[in-house]
């Protein structure tokens, strides 16, 4: 997305892309050392909300000497942070790009996050979050959590066309004792094991909780229109037709609230088979719409 | 720029708020923004048109008129424009009601099916007219609700819609006299400024 000639053209924009606090790929998080104890923070790492990330990003902007962003761009949880930016720092953002996001999680979203967390919690190696001190990794729990998550990122159609009912091993032949393994099973296990080797379980707990707690309009009397009246920027909202995690309906709620709040908004619903994952993929119309809008941002 | 669009500009007040239903590539909204400082929003479903309109720096919402406009609050725009789209929607009467709920005034343009060429075509050949202006066949046309000048005015009367002004586009740019005198026969495009 950001590179020479891409929608966020680095010849035109100074791009700041960062890892959230509480994460496990650079920023301080549960696997960092707590200076008071000399041990990893683990489950005692302070719980975070989307606004904490936004506030930390504002402090980074201060440090970098950036008074006002040309645009704050985010997909999914990033889109939620972008919207929070527009409300918390209305004078510091000119454009807000919200991709495959929602005003808040639905009960179904909360349910999937809970299953993922329970998978981690029920792994004995999680040890109440103190696995690092004990030299363990709750690999099985993390892998299961990722498998559940991954199902919600893909559409029925994407899974059907990617794997169908193809077999990786085994056969349906009678008298054959070898168990059948479907391609989709092997794919999910692979995704799970890759993830459990690279992601911190306490970070997973923290991030999914931050998602669960996010509700853009809660402090505005649960009225998204009243919330968006605090914004002063222009908005681009993008959704994907087969995304059932944050479906086009969720994006239209954002758009409708912006319209009712009389804020400049552009909305595109991209036809894509890939489900929620689509926001990470180079889909031609997605790139066209995004590029056209970024030209306006830079113009 | 299509002729009906140059005609209706003068009905739009500088600095006002305009909603353009079926805004296409945003050519008209851009003109209004650049020449009349209009704050505009466009509604469109054509994918290439939406991208072009975004590239023009306009606010465009991808939305199907046939699914309604309930997301737009009452009286939230000064003028709502429906240019060459009335004949392509499923419920033209409901769209008119919605236009005047959302906007104080509406501007509607449509191809006049009462034009003498249409009548002659249908009268002599007995087949649905196909012309330079309406290049589609009956089975593949997006224009599913053709009407005449008289039809439209009858609907306005039935709905208590007040016609503030009527304008026409004739066959040739230089000879609008016939079209002005006998619009139902000679107007190729009818243009209405309406309110309630």
HADDOCK unambig.tbl for C-alpha pairs under 7 A between the chains (distance, minus, plus):
assign (segid A and resid 256 and name CA) (segid B and resid 71 and name CA) 5.59 0.50 0.50
assign (segid A and resid 259 and name CA) (segid B and resid 72 and name CA) 6.67 0.50 0.50
assign (segid A and resid 260 and name CA) (segid B and resid 72 and name CA) 6.51 0.50 0.50
assign (segid A and resid 260 and name CA) (segid B and resid 73 and name CA) 6.13 0.50 0.50
assign (segid A and resid 264 and name CA) (segid B and resid 59 and name CA) 6.20 0.50 0.50
assign (segid A and resid 265 and name CA) (segid B and resid 59 and name CA) 5.57 0.50 0.50
assign (segid A and resid 265 and name CA) (segid B and resid 60 and name CA) 6.99 0.50 0.50
assign (segid A and resid 266 and name CA) (segid B and resid 59 and name CA) 4.87 0.50 0.50
assign (segid A and resid 266 and name CA) (segid B and resid 60 and name CA) 4.66 0.50 0.50
assign (segid A and resid 266 and name CA) (segid B and resid 61 and name CA) 5.11 0.50 0.50
assign (segid A and resid 267 and name CA) (segid B and resid 60 and name CA) 6.37 0.50 0.50
assign (segid A and resid 267 and name CA) (segid B and resid 61 and name CA) 4.61 0.50 0.50
assign (segid A and resid 267 and name CA) (segid B and resid 62 and name CA) 5.59 0.50 0.50
assign (segid A and resid 268 and name CA) (segid B and resid 61 and name CA) 6.67 0.50 0.50
assign (segid A and resid 268 and name CA) (segid B and resid 62 and name CA) 5.28 0.50 0.50
assign (segid A and resid 269 and name CA) (segid B and resid 62 and name CA) 6.80 0.50 0.50
assign (segid A and resid 288 and name CA) (segid B and resid 51 and name CA) 6.66 0.50 0.50
assign (segid A and resid 289 and name CA) (segid B and resid 51 and name CA) 5.33 0.50 0.50
assign (segid A and resid 292 and name CA) (segid B and resid 51 and name CA) 6.45 0.50 0.50
assign (segid A and resid 292 and name CA) (segid B and resid 54 and name CA) 5.81 0.50 0.50
assign (segid A and resid 292 and name CA) (segid B and resid 55 and name CA) 4.58 0.50 0.50
assign (segid A and resid 293 and name CA) (segid B and resid 54 and name CA) 5.85 0.50 0.50
assign (segid A and resid 293 and name CA) (segid B and resid 55 and name CA) 6.23 0.50 0.50
assign (segid A and resid 295 and name CA) (segid B and resid 55 and name CA) 6.88 0.50 0.50
assign (segid A and resid 296 and name CA) (segid B and resid 55 and name CA) 6.60 0.50 0.50
assign (segid A and resid 296 and name CA) (segid B and resid 57 and name CA) 5.42 0.50 0.50
